[in-house]
Amino acid sequence: MIRALVTGTLHNDPQARTSQNGKPFTTGKLKADASENGIAWVSLIGFQEQAERLATLKAGQAISISGRAKLTAWLNKQGEAQAGLDVVIDELATLRPRPKPKPEPAQAGFDDDLAI
């Protein structure tokens, strides 16, 4: 079994669904930066508590997930080989952007126009 830890942004809003046997699950697509290799696309599926958490998130939100992974391969429309990763989520954490530093307030009483 492969265990993966992936951080990225949600490409689209996750979709809550129900299986044929009535069990709820949620799917989503994660876009992760793979440095010199471009973007890595990760297909996500969550069950139970992770399905509920994933369903509340929106496209563009940064998350970090860990879970059981499976490598996938397919041909795109141009016939080029593509690789991907499917992950069954065991743990999910939402990430917040780093706060921007606040500009320092101008000092009161500063006067440019000094008499010389």
C-alpha positions as CSV (number, residue, x, y, z in Angstrom):
1,M,0.0,0.0,0.0
2,I,1.2,3.5,-0.8
3,R,0.5,6.3,1.7
4,A,0.6,9.8,0.4
5,L,0.7,13.3,1.9
6,V,-0.3,16.0,-0.6
7,T,-0.7,19.7,-0.3
8,G,-2.4,21.8,-3.0
9,T,-5.5,23.8,-4.0
10,L,-8.9,22.4,-4.9
11,H,-9.4,22.7,-8.6
12,N,-13.2,22.6,-8.4
13,D,-15.9,22.4,-5.7
14,P,-16.0,18.9,-4.3
15,Q,-19.1,16.8,-5.2
16,A,-21.1,15.0,-2.5
17,R,-22.6,11.8,-3.8
18,T,-24.2,8.5,-2.7
19,S,-23.1,5.1,-3.7
20,Q,-25.5,2.4,-5.1
21,N,-25.7,0.8,-1.6
22,G,-26.6,4.2,-0.1
23,K,-23.3,5.2,1.5
24,P,-22.4,8.9,1.1
25,F,-19.0,9.9,-0.2
26,T,-17.4,13.1,-1.7
27,T,-15.0,13.5,-4.6
28,G,-12.7,16.3,-5.6
29,K,-9.7,17.2,-7.7
30,L,-6.5,18.6,-6.1
31,K,-3.9,20.6,-8.0
32,A,-0.4,20.3,-6.5
33,D,2.8,22.0,-7.7
34,A,5.2,19.4,-8.9
35,S,8.1,21.9,-9.4
36,E,10.0,21.2,-12.7
37,N,7.3,18.6,-13.7
38,G,4.5,21.2,-13.7
39,I,1.2,20.4,-12.0
40,A,0.3,17.1,-10.4
41,W,-3.5,16.3,-10.5
42,V,-4.8,14.2,-7.6
43,S,-8.2,12.7,-7.5
44,L,-9.7,12.6,-4.0
45,I,-12.4,10.6,-2.4
46,G,-13.6,10.9,1.2
47,F,-15.9,8.7,3.2
48,Q,-17.8,9.4,6.5
49,E,-16.3,12.3,8.4
50,Q,-13.8,13.1,5.6
51,A,-16.6,13.2,3.1
52,E,-18.5,15.7,5.2
53,R,-15.4,17.9,5.7
54,L,-14.5,17.8,2.0
55,A,-18.0,18.7,0.9
56,T,-17.8,22.0,2.8
57,L,-14.8,23.2,0.9
58,K,-14.7,25.4,-2.3
59,A,-12.5,25.6,-5.4
60,G,-9.3,27.4,-4.8
61,Q,-9.0,26.5,-1.1
62,A,-5.6,25.2,0.0
63,I,-5.7,21.9,1.8
64,S,-3.3,19.1,2.9
65,I,-4.5,15.5,2.8
66,S,-3.1,12.2,3.7
67,G,-4.4,8.7,2.8
68,R,-4.1,5.6,0.8
69,A,-2.9,6.3,-2.8
70,K,-2.9,4.5,-6.1
71,L,-0.9,5.6,-9.2
72,T,-3.0,5.9,-12.4
73,A,-2.1,6.3,-16.1
74,W,-4.1,7.2,-19.2
75,L,-3.8,8.7,-22.6
76,N,-5.0,12.3,-23.2
77,K,-6.9,13.5,-26.3
78,Q,-3.6,13.9,-28.1
79,G,-2.6,10.4,-27.3
80,E,0.1,11.4,-24.9
81,A,0.7,9.3,-21.7
82,Q,-0.5,11.0,-18.5
83,A,0.0,10.0,-14.9
84,G,-2.1,10.8,-11.9
85,L,-2.7,9.9,-8.3
86,D,-6.0,8.7,-6.6
87,V,-6.1,9.2,-2.9
88,V,-8.7,7.8,-0.3
89,I,-8.5,10.5,2.3
90,D,-7.7,9.5,5.9
91,E,-6.9,13.0,7.2
92,L,-7.7,16.4,5.8
93,A,-6.5,19.9,7.0
94,T,-7.5,23.2,5.6
95,L,-4.7,25.7,5.2
96,R,-4.8,29.5,5.6
97,P,-2.8,31.9,3.5
98,R,0.1,33.5,5.2
99,P,-1.0,36.9,6.6
100,K,0.3,39.9,4.7
101,P,2.4,42.2,6.8
102,K,0.6,45.4,7.8
103,P,2.3,48.6,6.6
104,E,3.7,50.6,9.5
105,P,1.6,53.8,10.2
106,A,3.1,57.1,9.2
107,Q,4.7,58.9,12.1
108,A,2.5,61.8,13.4
109,G,4.0,65.2,13.2
110,F,6.5,64.5,10.4
111,D,7.0,67.6,8.2
112,D,8.8,67.5,4.8
113,D,8.9,71.2,4.5
114,L,11.7,72.2,6.7
115,A,12.9,75.8,6.6
116,I,16.6,76.0,5.8
